[in-house]
Structures are given as structure tokens and as C-alpha cells.
Amino acid sequence: MKTASFCIALAALTMAGAADAATVPECMVRVLQPVTDDLGNRWDAGKLLPVTILRRDANGASYCTHGGSCIPRMRGAVQVVRLTNCRPGAALGHGDYRLDPDPRTMGRADAKRAMTARGVGDRLAALGFSNAAIGSWSEDYVAHPDSPNGRLVARALAGSKPAIAAMRAKRS
């Protein structure tokens, strides 16, 4: 009985790891001290949060989610969040900088997948897809390229108008 329970637990952990490996890696910050973001959400120390942009303005530096909230890097002289697996990249304008995956901390393969997903997202944005749709379609394309949705995105990126229409009908 103990052997059967152990095997079931091991299988569950293995499947959970496989599911995690299939997702597209994201740039993350680790909360070092309790902090409140610009929307009033409070984050406890130890929490990992996804971010896409470094913003520098009169209030200092903040890390922001795509289309979401921003969390300050410093509170006074105390660093409250730290970028864990990315580094500031190209300027986007108005004090915003894109965050690029750092292969030294994210790993070369994960950094490449993250950059591919971002490239797909940029192309889908140019086609007029929403931020929410871009995230899920990019995930489908990068993490599950042989799935029906992954193949649909590939056709759309190749310029197929029927594929783009089908994607819009599913999620715009």
C-alpha cells in the first residue's frame, strides 16, 4: 500500500513538473519587504510577481505588468522588490523599458522561449489582438506548437486571413 501511494504521489509530482515546463517563462520580481502597488494591492515578502516593464519616472523605478499595476523598486532607501531573471532592455518611450530574459538566470532555453513568445505577442498586437488574447495565443504557439491552437497561430503568423478570423472568433 505504501508503495502504491508513493507511486501515485511521484506520478502527480512528475505531471505537475511537466505542466510547469510547458508554460512560457516570464520575467519576475521577488518581493523583499511588504509593499503596496499603485492599485492598492499589498504584496508580502517572498512573493514572486510577473513583470514586463521597468518604469523610471519622478517617483523612481517601478516594475510593471503588461497593462496592469506597477510595484516600486524602492521605498525610501530600502529595496522592496528585486528583478530575478531578467534585465532592463530597449527603451519603449516615456521612461518605460522592456525587460529582457537573462539567460544566465532564466536559462538559455527558457530565455529563448520567452523571447519567442514576446515576438509572437508583438506580431499579434500589430494584428489588433487584445493583451489577454495575445498572452494565451503566444503561450499556445510557444508551449504547445503542435496543438490545434498552436498550429492556428502559426498559420495566422504566416498571413492566413482565415486563421486570423478563426482566432478572433475564439478570443480577440
C-alpha positions in Angstrom: 0.0 0.0 0.0 2.8 2.4 0.9 4.5 1.6 -2.5 1.2 2.4 -4.4 0.8 5.7 -2.5 4.4 6.6 -3.2 4.0 5.8 -6.9 0.8 7.9 -7.2 2.5 10.8 -5.4 5.5 10.5 -7.6 3.4 10.5 -10.8 1.4 13.5 -9.6 4.7 15.4 -9.0 6.1 14.4 -12.3 2.9 15.5 -14.2 2.9 18.8 -12.3 6.6 19.4 -13.3 5.8 18.6 -16.9 2.9 21.1 -16.8 5.2 23.8 -15.4 7.8 23.0 -18.0 5.3 23.6 -20.8 4.5 27.1 -19.8 6.3 30.1 -21.2 8.7 31.6 -18.6 8.1 35.2 -17.5 10.2 38.0 -16.1 9.7 38.0 -12.3 10.4 40.2 -9.3 10.7 38.9 -5.8 9.1 41.0 -3.0 11.8 41.6 -0.4 9.7 43.7 2.0 5.9 44.1 2.2 4.9 46.6 -0.4 1.8 48.1 -1.9 1.5 48.6 -5.7 -0.1 51.6 -7.4 -3.5 49.9 -7.5 -3.5 49.4 -3.7 -2.7 45.7 -3.7 -0.5 44.6 -0.8 2.3 42.1 -1.5 4.1 40.1 1.2 7.8 39.4 1.3 8.7 36.3 -0.6 6.0 36.6 -3.3 7.1 36.3 -6.9 5.3 38.5 -9.4 5.4 38.6 -13.2 6.5 41.9 -14.8 7.2 43.1 -18.3 8.3 46.7 -18.0 10.8 48.8 -15.9 9.3 52.3 -15.5 11.5 55.2 -14.5 9.7 58.4 -13.5 9.7 61.2 -10.9 8.8 58.6 -8.2 11.9 56.4 -9.0 11.9 52.9 -10.6 9.0 50.6 -10.7 8.3 47.2 -12.3 5.0 46.9 -14.1 2.8 44.2 -15.6 1.7 44.5 -19.2 -1.5 46.6 -19.0 -1.6 46.2 -15.2 -0.2 47.6 -12.0 3.3 48.8 -11.0 5.2 48.0 -7.9 8.0 50.3 -6.7 11.6 49.0 -6.6 12.5 51.1 -3.6 10.7 52.5 -0.5 12.9 55.4 0.6 16.4 53.9 0.8 15.2 50.3 1.1 14.9 48.0 -1.9 11.5 46.3 -1.7 11.5 44.2 -4.9 14.3 42.6 -6.9 14.2 41.5 -10.5 15.1 37.8 -10.5 15.6 36.5 -14.0 15.5 39.4 -16.5 17.3 42.7 -17.1 16.3 46.1 -18.5 16.2 46.1 -22.3 15.3 48.6 -25.0 13.6 51.9 -24.2 9.9 51.9 -25.1 9.5 55.7 -24.6 8.1 57.8 -21.7 10.6 56.3 -19.2 9.5 52.7 -19.9 12.0 49.9 -20.7 11.2 46.4 -21.9 12.5 43.6 -19.7 14.6 41.0 -21.5 15.1 37.5 -20.2 18.6 36.9 -18.8 19.9 33.5 -20.0 22.3 33.4 -17.0 19.5 33.3 -14.5 16.5 32.1 -16.6 18.4 29.5 -18.6 19.2 29.7 -22.3 16.2 27.6 -23.5 13.7 29.4 -21.3 15.0 32.8 -22.3 14.7 31.8 -26.0 11.1 30.6 -25.4 10.2 33.9 -23.5 11.7 36.0 -26.4 9.8 33.9 -29.0 6.5 34.4 -27.1 7.2 38.2 -26.9 7.9 38.3 -30.6 4.6 36.4 -31.3 2.8 38.8 -29.0 4.2 41.8 -30.8 3.0 40.4 -34.1 -0.4 39.6 -32.7 -0.6 43.1 -31.2 0.1 44.5 -34.7 -2.9 42.5 -35.9 -5.1 44.1 -33.3 -5.5 41.3 -30.7 -6.1 42.3 -27.0 -3.4 41.9 -24.3 -5.3 38.9 -22.8 -5.7 37.2 -26.2 -2.0 37.8 -27.0 -0.9 36.1 -23.8 -2.9 32.9 -24.4 -2.2 32.7 -28.1 1.6 33.2 -27.5 1.5 30.5 -24.9 -0.3 28.2 -27.3 2.3 28.8 -30.0 5.4 28.5 -27.9 4.4 25.9 -25.3 2.1 23.8 -27.5 3.1 24.3 -31.1 1.6 21.0 -32.3 -1.8 21.7 -30.7 -4.7 22.9 -32.8 -4.3 26.4 -31.4 -0.5 26.4 -31.8 -0.9 25.4 -35.5 -3.7 28.1 -35.9 -1.3 30.8 -34.6 1.4 29.5 -36.9 -0.9 29.9 -39.9 -2.0 33.3 -38.8 1.6 34.5 -38.4 2.2 33.2 -42.0 -0.6 35.6 -43.1 -3.6 33.3 -43.3 -6.7 35.5 -43.2 -9.0 32.5 -42.3 -6.7 31.7 -39.4 -6.7 35.2 -38.1 -10.5 35.3 -38.4 -10.8 32.0 -36.6 -8.5 33.3 -33.8 -10.6 36.4 -33.5 -13.8 34.3 -33.3 -12.3 32.3 -30.4 -10.6 35.1 -28.5 -9.9 38.7 -29.6 
